[in-house]
Amino acid sequence: MDLGLSGKKAIICASSRGLGKGCATALAQAGCDLVMNGRDATVLSATADDIRATTGVSVVEVAADISTKEGQHSLLEACPEPDILVNNNGGPPRRDFRELDRASLLEGLTNNMITPIELIQQVVDGMCERGFGRIVNITSSSVYMPIPGLDLSSGARAGLTSFLAGVARSVADRNVTINALLPGKMDTDRLTPAVDKAASEFNLSREEAKAKLVEAVPARRMGTATEFGQACAFLCSAQAGYITGQNLLIDGGLVPSAF
């Protein structure tokens, strides 16, 4: 299906690997020119080169920490009028909430709630003026179903979700949509700590530990960055203009809810 995205300009945060890379790849395949971001310039460059070679689209690399004003400036200097913004950022490590001090709490909120809001503030009016905009926030299934030790990540992302619920409705009449993708157990580096924890707790090999984690997923497998990226591309498509303020679980049925 032609998603109507050929020639659109997309900023994809934290896209050098994992789910962000999956989103960047899918948008490139749909014909978008990309501005990709990551903190590791070497990894970012390799990913960008691969996408250029396989899709032929323009790819600009911005190696920066987008939680800083300098990083955001670099990103928007490279693409001052994006049609698409995919917000993504690493979450805080698994930790008992008793161990979180004020600095850790503020860092988690900055990375996973405040930074996406700041980027949206800077691009949404231009999208409204041009009559097209797609904003996708990568959050987590833990927004719906808490995961022990990831309380800070869950809280910050839930705060982002609630904050943007009203914002999404305020710009919908300008063909600007704001939605979220909520990954469950995905086969990326982000799941490594959970696999290591299960291996240690149950005295298992890493492969056995990964299999044990999958037992809780009705689909009996982990999700892939490729299928996650394709879902992102659809939410960014011309055909998805009537979908806004929604949270799409991509979790193989892990969250046991009908609504």
N, C-alpha and C positions, 0 to 999 in steps of 0.2 A: 504494500500500500504506500502510495506517495503521501508523505506526511505534510507536504506543503512548506517545508523548511529550507529548501534550496536557497543559498545565499544569505540566510539569516546569520546573525552574529551571536555567538554563545560564550558566556563566561562560565567555566566549570571550576569551582574551587576544589582544592585537594584532589586533583585528578591524575596524579602521576602513577597511581596504583589503586588496586581494590575497586570499590564501588564507584568512586569518582572516575576512574579510568573507564569502567564499563559505560558510564553515562557519556563521557567524552567520545568514546568509540562509536556508540549508537548515534549520537547527534552528527558526528562526522559522516557516517554512512548515510544519514538523511540529507546531507548536503550543506550542513552548517560550517561556517568558518569559526575556528575556535580560539579562545584565549584560555590556556591551561595553566594551572597553578600547582605548586608543590614546594616543600621546603628544601628538598634534596635536589639540587640543580642537575646532578648527573642522572638520577633516575628519571626526572622530569624530561630531560632532553632525549633520553632513549625512548620513552613512551611517545613523545611528540614526533620523533622521527618515524616510528613505526606507524602512527596514524597517518602522517603525511604520505608515506610510501604506499599504504593500502587503500587510501580513499582519495588522495589528490587535493584535499581541501587545504586552505591556509591555516596554519597553526602558529600562534604566538605563545612563547613560553614566558611565564612570570614566576621566577623563584622568589618566594616571599612568604612571610608569616602574615596571613590576612587578618589576624586578630589585632594587628598594630595599624595605626593610622598610615604609616609609611607603606606597609604592605597593601592596604586598600587603595592608596593613591596610585601605586604602581600598576595594580590590576586595572583600575578605571582609566588610567592614562593610556594603557594599551588598547582599551575598548571603551571609549566614553559613551557610546550609544548602543548598548547591548539589546538584542531582542529577547534573549534568554539568559537567565541567571540561575545556576544550580548551586545552592549553598551546601557546603559540606565542610566538616572540620573534624579532626580527631577528638575523641572524647577522653575524659579523665580515666586513669587506670582504676581497676577494681580495688576498692578499699572500704573497710568498715567505716560507717559514717562517724563513729567516735574519733577516728584518726584525722578527720578533716579540720584543718584550722581555717581562719578567716581568709588567708592568702589563697589556699587551695579552693575554697568555695568561690571566691571572686574570679579566679582563673577559669574554673569550670563554667561559670555563668557567662564570662566574657567570650569564651571560645564557642559555646554551644547555644547561646541565646542572643547576647548583645551584638556580636559580630554579624550574624545574618541580618539582624534588624538594621544595623548601620549600612550594610551594603544595599539592602532594599530601599532604604531612605534615599540613597544616592542615584538609583536607577529608575524607580517606579514612575516618577513624573514624566520622564522622557518617554517611557513606554506608553503612558497614557496619551501624550501628545501625538505620538506616531500611530496610535491605534492598534498596537500589537505588543503583547508582552507575556512571557511565560516565566514564572518563578517557581522553582521546585526546591524544597528543603529536604535534605536527607536527615531524618531523625532516627527513630529506633522503635521497635516493637515494645520496648520497655516503657514507652509513654502510656501504653495500655496495660501491660502486664509487668510489674516491677521485677527487676532482677537483683537479688541480694548483692551488695557491694558496688552496684552501679547507681546508687541513689542520686548522686550529684548529676550524673549524665541524664538520668531519667527526669529529674526535676527541672534541669535547665531546658531540656528539649520539650517537656510538657509546657513550660512557661512560654517558649517560642510559639508552640502550637496555639495556645490560648490567645497570645498577643496578636497573632496574625489572623485569627478567625474573623475578627471585625474588619481588619484592614482589607482582607480579600474581598469582602462584600462591597467595600467602598470604591473599588476600582474596576469591578466586574463589567460595568457599562461601557468601559473604554477598551474592551477586549484584552484586558490584562487579568491573568489568572494566577493565583497563589495556591499551591498544593504541597503536600508532603508525601514522601515515600518512607515507609517504616520497615526497615529490614529486620528479619529475624536471624536465624542461624545461617550465615552466609559463608561460603568457602573462601575467606580472605584472611589476611594477616590479623585482622581485628579479633578473630576468634581464637588466636593462639593462646592468650592467657587462660581462657576458659578450658581449652584442651589440656594445657599444662596442669591446671588445677585439678581437673578430673583424673589425669594420669597419676598425679601424686596422691590424691585422696583415695583412689581405689587400687593403687599399685598396678597400673596398666601401662601398656605401651602407648605411644601417641596415637597410633592408628586405632587401637582398641578404645582409647578414650574418645576419639572422634566418633567412632561408631556408637558409643554409649550416649553421646550428646544427641545423635540423630534419632535415637529411640523415642524421644519425646515429640518428634515432628511427625505429624500424620502422613506427610509425603514421603517419609523415610529416606530423606536425603537432605543435604544442604543446598541452599540456593547458589546460583552463580552470578558473577558480576555481569556476564553477558545478558542474562534474562532481566536482571535488575535494570541495566542500561536501556534495554528496549522499552521497559515500562516508563522510564523517564522520558524517552524520546516521544512516546505517545502523548504523555501529559503536556509536552511542549508543542504538540502538533496543532495544525489549523483545525483539525477535527475535534480537538478537546477544548474548544473555546467555551463550552457550556458546563465545564467541570471546574469548580473553584471552591476553595475552603475545605478540601477533602483530605483525608489521611488514608493512603492506600497501603495496607499491610502486604508485604511480600515475605511471607514467613512459612509457606507450606502448610498453613492451617494451625500453626503452633498456638496462637492466641485463641482460646476456646470461647468465642463470642459470636453471637448472631448479628450484632449491630456494631 
